[in-house]
Amino acid sequence: MYGVCVILVSVEELTVFLREHPEYIKTLKMAVEHEQQNSKNSNYLGWEWYDVETLGTKLQRLVVNGIIKINFKSRSSTCYLLKDRNATTVALTHFEK
C-alpha cells in the first residue's frame, strides 16, 4: 500500500525559503494573484507556468518543498495550486518594498 505524503509549509518556513531563494518571490506573488482572481470559479484547475512566468523545471523546486502542488496534469498542461495561499500571502508581506 502506498501512502500519500502531504507537506504543509508554515509562514516561517516559507519566509526562510524566500530569503534563501528570492527569485521565487515574483512567482509566488503572481500565483496568489491568479488564485484570488479565480477564487469564485468552481471549474478552476489552477495556474500554469506561463501564468507565473516561471519554467516548469523551476516550479518543481516549489513542489518538492511542499509550497505548491500539481492539481491537474494532462499531455498538454500542468496546473498548479498553492498548498496554503494564506500562509504564502503572509510570508510575502515580509518582502514588500
FENBELSUL-V118744 format. One record per residue. N is the residue number from 1. RES is the residue in three letters. OMEGA is omega in degrees with one decimal (NA if undefined). BURIAL is # if it has 24 or more other C-alpha atoms within 12 Angstrom, else .. D_CENTER is the distance of its C-alpha to the mean C-alpha in Angstrom with 1 decimal. Layout:
n:N res:RES omega:OMEGA burial:BURIAL d_center:D_CENTER
n:N res:RES omega:OMEGA burial:BURIAL d_center:D_CENTER
//
This chain:
n:1 res:MET omega:-178.9 burial:. d_center:28.4
n:2 res:TYR omega:177.8 burial:. d_center:24.8
n:3 res:GLY omega:177.1 burial:. d_center:22.5
n:4 res:VAL omega:179.1 burial:. d_center:18.8
n:5 res:CYS omega:178.9 burial:. d_center:16.9
n:6 res:VAL omega:179.1 burial:. d_center:14.3
n:7 res:ILE omega:175.4 burial:. d_center:12.8
n:8 res:LEU omega:-175.9 burial:# d_center:11.7
n:9 res:VAL omega:179.2 burial:# d_center:11.0
n:10 res:SER omega:177.0 burial:. d_center:13.2
n:11 res:VAL omega:-179.1 burial:. d_center:13.2
n:12 res:GLU omega:179.5 burial:. d_center:15.7
n:13 res:GLU omega:176.4 burial:. d_center:13.8
n:14 res:LEU omega:179.4 burial:# d_center:10.8
n:15 res:THR omega:177.8 burial:# d_center:13.6
n:16 res:VAL omega:178.9 burial:. d_center:15.4
n:17 res:PHE omega:-178.2 burial:# d_center:12.6
n:18 res:LEU omega:174.1 burial:# d_center:12.2
n:19 res:ARG omega:-179.8 burial:. d_center:16.0
n:20 res:GLU omega:-176.5 burial:. d_center:16.3
n:21 res:HIS omega:-176.3 burial:. d_center:13.8
n:22 res:PRO omega:178.4 burial:. d_center:14.1
n:23 res:GLU omega:179.6 burial:. d_center:13.3
n:24 res:TYR omega:-178.9 burial:# d_center:9.5
n:25 res:ILE omega:-180.0 burial:# d_center:10.4
n:26 res:LYS omega:179.9 burial:. d_center:11.0
n:27 res:THR omega:-177.4 burial:# d_center:7.9
n:28 res:LEU omega:175.5 burial:# d_center:5.8
n:29 res:LYS omega:-179.9 burial:# d_center:9.0
n:30 res:MET omega:178.1 burial:# d_center:9.2
n:31 res:ALA omega:178.3 burial:# d_center:6.0
n:32 res:VAL omega:-179.9 burial:# d_center:7.7
n:33 res:GLU omega:-178.6 burial:# d_center:10.9
n:34 res:HIS omega:-179.6 burial:# d_center:10.5
n:35 res:GLU omega:178.2 burial:# d_center:9.6
n:36 res:GLN omega:179.6 burial:. d_center:12.5
n:37 res:GLN omega:-176.5 burial:. d_center:14.8
n:38 res:ASN omega:-174.1 burial:. d_center:14.5
n:39 res:SER omega:-179.2 burial:. d_center:14.7
n:40 res:LYS omega:-179.9 burial:. d_center:18.3
n:41 res:ASN omega:-176.8 burial:. d_center:18.1
n:42 res:SER omega:178.9 burial:. d_center:18.9
n:43 res:ASN omega:-176.9 burial:. d_center:18.4
n:44 res:TYR omega:-179.9 burial:. d_center:14.8
n:45 res:LEU omega:-178.8 burial:# d_center:13.0
n:46 res:GLY omega:-178.3 burial:# d_center:9.7
n:47 res:TRP omega:178.9 burial:# d_center:9.0
n:48 res:GLU omega:-174.0 burial:# d_center:10.3
n:49 res:TRP omega:-177.0 burial:# d_center:10.5
n:50 res:TYR omega:176.9 burial:. d_center:13.2
n:51 res:ASP omega:-178.8 burial:# d_center:11.5
n:52 res:VAL omega:175.8 burial:# d_center:9.5
n:53 res:GLU omega:-179.1 burial:. d_center:12.5
n:54 res:THR omega:-179.9 burial:# d_center:11.1
n:55 res:LEU omega:-178.7 burial:. d_center:12.9
n:56 res:GLY omega:179.3 burial:. d_center:11.7
n:57 res:THR omega:177.4 burial:. d_center:13.4
n:58 res:LYS omega:178.9 burial:. d_center:11.3
n:59 res:LEU omega:179.8 burial:# d_center:8.0
n:60 res:GLN omega:177.0 burial:. d_center:10.1
n:61 res:ARG omega:178.2 burial:. d_center:10.2
n:62 res:LEU omega:176.4 burial:# d_center:6.6
n:63 res:VAL omega:-178.1 burial:# d_center:7.7
n:64 res:VAL omega:-179.6 burial:. d_center:11.0
n:65 res:ASN omega:174.7 burial:# d_center:10.1
n:66 res:GLY omega:-177.9 burial:# d_center:8.6
n:67 res:ILE omega:176.2 burial:# d_center:5.4
n:68 res:ILE omega:176.7 burial:# d_center:3.7
n:69 res:LYS omega:172.9 burial:# d_center:6.9
n:70 res:ILE omega:-177.0 burial:# d_center:9.2
n:71 res:ASN omega:-178.9 burial:. d_center:10.8
n:72 res:PHE omega:179.4 burial:. d_center:13.5
n:73 res:LYS omega:175.0 burial:. d_center:15.3
n:74 res:SER omega:177.9 burial:. d_center:18.6
n:75 res:ARG omega:-173.3 burial:. d_center:20.8
n:76 res:SER omega:-178.2 burial:. d_center:19.7
n:77 res:SER omega:172.8 burial:. d_center:16.0
n:78 res:THR omega:-179.8 burial:# d_center:12.7
n:79 res:CYS omega:-177.3 burial:# d_center:10.4
n:80 res:TYR omega:171.9 burial:# d_center:6.7
n:81 res:LEU omega:171.7 burial:# d_center:5.5
n:82 res:LEU omega:177.8 burial:# d_center:3.7
n:83 res:LYS omega:178.6 burial:# d_center:6.6
n:84 res:ASP omega:-177.1 burial:# d_center:8.2
n:85 res:ARG omega:-179.1 burial:# d_center:7.9
n:86 res:ASN omega:178.4 burial:# d_center:11.3
n:87 res:ALA omega:178.9 burial:# d_center:10.8
n:88 res:THR omega:179.2 burial:# d_center:8.1
n:89 res:THR omega:179.8 burial:# d_center:10.7
n:90 res:VAL omega:180.0 burial:. d_center:13.5
n:91 res:ALA omega:-179.5 burial:# d_center:12.3
n:92 res:LEU omega:179.3 burial:# d_center:12.0
n:93 res:THR omega:177.6 burial:. d_center:15.5
n:94 res:HIS omega:-174.8 burial:. d_center:16.9
n:95 res:PHE omega:178.3 burial:. d_center:16.3
n:96 res:GLU omega:-179.4 burial:. d_center:17.7
n:97 res:LYS omega:NA burial:. d_center:21.0
//
